[in-house]
Amino acid sequence: MPSYSKIPLSQSVNGKSILISLSALPGNLLHTAVNTTTGADEVWLYASNTTAADNITTLYWGSTATSDFLSQTNIQAYAGLTLLIPGIIVNNSLPIYAFTSTPSAVNISGYVNRIS
């Protein structure tokens, strides 16, 4: 029977939001998945915008190559937590990156359900 544990994103300090300070590739590293092919991380990501302008947040999974582009989401001005990723499963040390159209405007929060 699998076991589950809820953990913070690997780049989060004590569960705090990660400020996205870059506006282009490579972006800020958010999380690196569990280093196994038999376990998995179920990743949940939320963004908030602290500025008066909308910001586009781009996510890359696996590397910063354009083939690994996952999504772009418009985070509205002064938006509270906006769901970016609803529990996508990753493993084998897959890294997750983000950048935004305006540096230091968007914070990303989230958690991982680690399945082993």
Beta strands, then each sheet from edge to edge (+ up, - down):
strand 1: 4-8
strand 2: 18-20
strand 3: 28-32
strand 4: 40-49
strand 5: 55-61
strand 6: 69-75
strand 7: 82-90
strand 8: 95-100
strand 9: 106-115
sheet 1: 1+ 9- 2+
sheet 2: 1+ 9- 4+ 7-
sheet 3: 3+ 8- 5+ 6-
end
